Amino acid sequence: MNTKILEYIIAIAQEHSVSKAAERFYLTQPVLSRHLKKIEEKTGTALFTRQKDGMTLTEAGRIYINSAQNILHLESEMEADLRAMLEEEKNTLRIYMDYPYGKLLSDRILPGFQKKYPHVQVRFIYAGTEEIQSSFVSGATGIGILISPGRRMSGLEYITLRTDALVVVRPDSPETADTIFLQPLGTSLRAAEDRWLEREGAAFSMLMEVQTFRAGLRGAQSGQGCACVLQSMAKDINLRQLDTVSPLPFEVCVVYPKNMVFRPAARMLLQEILQVAETLYQ
């Protein structure tokens, strides 16, 4: 529907005159008269009664004007909502993270970034590697931190932060050796752990999910069970047995759409991620 026509008809009702309404919109009287005639032909009824002292609404005209005003009000509300949404989008940056490895970064990224951009909201969205990549290919914007992409998708830019491997650490206590701490279902690392369990025929009577590697490591160190952790983390601990979840080396990558337009805040956020990663993984 052309809502401009609605404004024309409302103006005629307010001015009680086609010519005065036409002047309001910088139209000629014949042009506005034709618009009115088309509307009356379409509705099958007259909207105005023509009298010497001006034009007055018929009953059908009053119904039409009331509905037209409601439509214009809804259009105005819709436009305001869209403007608000776009303004919010402009001030929101998204970081997509493959749990739990990316969580090592999240608590260290925000402080430095928000000092410089206090009015920009950073949203952390936790998703699997394939889901993150597919979201970007489908048009989402943001920066992703993901784990060991099995296939790198066209249209995306990848920056490798580090290469690592998974290992299983075992506690000294034999009675808890049948318990293992694993990453949450649906994550890329849990898929790798499940493949290892199936391939090695490893039997554990209890599988415990943890949100971070450090939680699993603490569980192993306290003798609660075995844990899949990063090889780089396992080097600094003193547990008797160390099994490599072989051959599962993986990369931790930053990814973003190649056509993404980096505003200053987004570029600074990317730099913050790279700097924090360099500190963590040196």
C-alpha positions in Angstrom: 0.0 0.0 0.0 1.2 3.5 -0.9 0.9 5.3 2.5 1.4 8.6 0.8 -2.0 8.3 -0.7 -3.4 7.9 2.8 -1.7 11.2 3.8 -3.3 12.9 0.8 -6.8 11.8 1.8 -6.3 12.8 5.4 -5.1 16.2 4.2 -8.3 16.7 2.2 -10.4 15.9 5.3 -8.4 18.4 7.4 -8.4 21.2 4.8 -12.0 20.5 3.6 -10.6 21.2 0.2 -8.7 19.4 -2.6 -6.9 22.5 -3.7 -5.6 23.4 -0.2 -4.5 19.8 0.4 -2.7 19.8 -2.9 -0.8 22.9 -2.0 0.4 21.2 1.2 2.1 18.5 -0.9 3.1 20.8 -3.8 0.7 19.0 -6.1 -1.7 20.4 -8.6 -5.4 20.1 -7.9 -6.1 17.8 -10.9 -3.4 15.4 -9.8 -4.9 15.1 -6.2 -8.4 14.9 -7.6 -7.3 11.9 -9.7 -5.9 10.2 -6.6 -9.1 10.7 -4.7 -11.2 9.4 -7.6 -9.1 6.2 -7.8 -9.6 5.6 -4.1 -13.3 6.1 -4.3 -13.5 3.8 -7.3 -11.5 1.2 -5.5 -13.6 1.4 -2.4 -16.9 1.6 -4.4 -18.2 4.6 -2.3 -17.7 8.3 -2.0 -15.5 9.4 0.8 -16.5 13.1 0.8 -19.7 15.1 0.2 -19.0 18.1 -2.0 -20.7 21.3 -0.7 -20.3 25.0 -1.3 -18.5 25.6 2.0 -16.1 22.7 1.5 -15.8 18.9 1.5 -17.1 16.9 4.5 -16.5 13.2 5.2 -19.2 10.7 4.5 -19.7 7.8 6.9 -17.4 5.7 4.6 -14.9 8.6 4.6 -14.8 8.6 8.4 -14.1 4.9 8.5 -11.4 5.3 5.8 -9.7 8.2 7.7 -9.7 6.4 11.0 -8.1 3.3 9.4 -5.6 5.5 7.5 -4.5 7.2 10.7 -4.0 3.8 12.4 -1.9 2.6 9.5 0.3 5.7 9.5 0.7 5.4 13.2 1.8 1.7 12.9 4.2 2.7 10.1 5.7 5.4 12.3 6.1 2.9 15.2 7.7 0.3 12.9 10.2 2.9 11.5 11.1 4.0 15.0 11.6 0.4 16.1 13.8 -0.3 13.1 15.9 2.8 13.8 16.4 1.8 17.4 17.4 -1.7 16.3 19.9 -0.4 13.8 21.4 2.0 16.4 21.7 -0.9 18.8 23.3 -3.1 16.1 25.8 -0.3 15.3 26.9 -0.2 19.0 27.1 -4.0 19.4 30.1 -6.2 18.6 29.7 -10.0 18.6 32.4 -12.5 19.5 31.4 -16.1 18.6 33.3 -18.7 20.7 33.6 -22.4 20.6 33.3 -23.5 24.2 35.4 -23.9 26.3 38.7 -22.9 24.8 37.6 -19.4 23.8 36.5 -18.8 27.4 40.1 -18.5 28.4 40.1 -15.2 26.4 36.8 -13.7 27.3 37.6 -12.5 30.8 40.8 -10.9 29.6 39.4 -9.1 26.5 36.7 -6.9 27.9 38.6 -4.8 30.5 41.1 -3.2 28.0 38.5 -2.8 25.3 35.8 -1.2 27.4 38.2 1.4 28.7 38.5 2.7 25.2 34.9 2.0 24.0 32.7 2.2 27.1 29.5 2.7 25.0 30.0 -0.4 22.8 28.4 -3.6 24.0 30.3 -6.8 23.4 28.2 -9.9 23.2 29.8 -13.4 23.6 27.9 -16.1 21.7 28.9 -19.6 22.4 28.6 -22.1 19.5 30.4 -24.9 17.8 33.0 -24.4 15.1 30.8 -25.5 12.2 27.9 -23.3 13.5 30.2 -20.3 13.8 31.5 -20.7 10.3 28.1 -21.3 8.8 26.7 -18.2 10.5 29.3 -16.0 8.9 28.8 -17.6 5.5 25.1 -16.9 5.9 25.7 -13.2 6.5 26.3 -12.8 10.2 29.0 -10.4 11.2 31.4 -10.5 14.1 34.6 -12.2 15.2 34.8 -15.9 15.9 37.3 -17.8 18.1 37.0 -21.5 17.1 38.8 -24.7 17.3 40.4 -26.8 14.6 38.2 -26.1 11.6 38.0 -29.4 9.7 37.4 -27.5 6.5 38.0 -23.8 6.0 35.0 -22.2 4.2 35.4 -19.8 1.4 34.6 -16.1 2.1 36.1 -16.3 5.6 39.5 -15.1 6.9 41.4 -17.2 9.4 44.2 -16.3 11.8 45.8 -19.2 13.7 46.5 -18.3 17.3 48.2 -21.5 18.2 48.4 -25.3 17.7 47.8 -27.6 20.6 46.8 -31.2 21.4 44.5 -33.0 23.8 45.9 -35.3 26.5 44.4 -37.4 29.2 45.8 -36.9 32.7 45.2 -39.5 35.4 45.0 -39.1 39.2 47.1 -41.1 41.6 43.9 -42.6 43.2 43.0 -45.8 41.4 39.4 -45.8 42.7 38.5 -42.7 40.6 40.3 -43.8 37.4 36.9 -44.8 35.9 35.7 -41.2 35.9 36.7 -38.7 33.2 36.0 -35.0 32.9 35.0 -34.0 29.3 34.0 -30.8 27.5 30.3 -30.0 27.0 28.3 -31.9 24.4 28.0 -30.1 21.1 31.5 -28.5 21.2 34.2 -29.4 18.7 36.5 -30.6 21.5 33.9 -33.0 22.9 33.5 -34.5 19.5 37.2 -35.1 19.4 37.1 -36.6 22.9 34.2 -38.9 21.9 36.1 -40.1 18.8 39.1 -40.9 21.0 37.0 -42.8 23.5 35.4 -44.8 20.7 38.7 -45.5 18.9 40.7 -46.5 21.9 37.8 -48.4 23.5 38.4 -46.5 26.7 36.0 -47.5 29.3 34.8 -45.0 31.9 31.8 -45.6 34.0 31.2 -41.9 34.6 31.5 -39.0 32.2 31.5 -35.6 33.9 31.0 -32.4 31.8 33.0 -29.3 32.7 32.9 -25.8 31.2 36.6 -25.2 31.1 39.8 -27.2 30.8 41.0 -25.8 34.1 37.9 -27.2 35.9 38.7 -30.7 34.5 42.4 -30.2 35.5 41.4 -29.3 39.0 39.3 -32.4 39.2 42.2 -34.6 38.2 44.6 -32.9 40.5 42.2 -33.4 43.4 41.9 -37.1 42.6 38.3 -37.0 41.4 38.9 -38.6 38.0 40.8 -38.4 34.7 40.6 -35.3 32.5 41.1 -34.3 28.9 43.2 -31.1 29.0 45.5 -29.2 26.7 48.9 -30.6 26.3 50.4 -27.2 27.0 48.6 -27.1 30.4 49.6 -30.7 31.3 53.3 -29.9 31.0 53.2 -27.9 34.3 51.4 -30.5 36.4 52.7 -33.5 38.4 50.4 -36.4 37.6 51.8 -39.9 37.2 50.3 -40.9 33.9 49.9 -38.8 30.7 48.1 -40.3 27.7 48.0 -38.5 24.4 44.6 -38.3 22.8 46.3 -39.1 19.5 46.4 -38.0 16.8 44.3 -35.0 17.6 46.4 -31.8 17.2 44.1 -28.8 16.6 44.4 -25.2 15.8 42.8 -22.3 17.7 41.8 -19.7 15.1 40.2 -16.3 14.8 37.8 -16.1 11.9 35.7 -13.3 10.4 34.0 -12.7 7.1 36.4 -11.4 4.4 34.0 -8.7 3.3 33.4 -7.5 6.9 33.8 -3.7 7.3 35.9 -3.1 10.4 34.8 0.0 12.3 37.5 1.3 14.7 35.9 -0.5 17.7 35.8 -3.8 15.9 39.4 -3.4 14.7 40.5 -2.6 18.2 38.6 -5.6 19.5 40.4 -7.9 17.0 43.8 -6.4 18.1 42.9 -7.0 21.7 42.1 -10.7 21.0 45.4 -11.2 19.2 47.4 -9.5 22.0 45.7 -11.4 24.7 46.1 -14.7 22.8 49.8 -13.9 22.3 50.2 -13.4 26.1 48.3 -16.6 27.0 49.9 -18.9 24.4 53.5 -17.7 24.3 
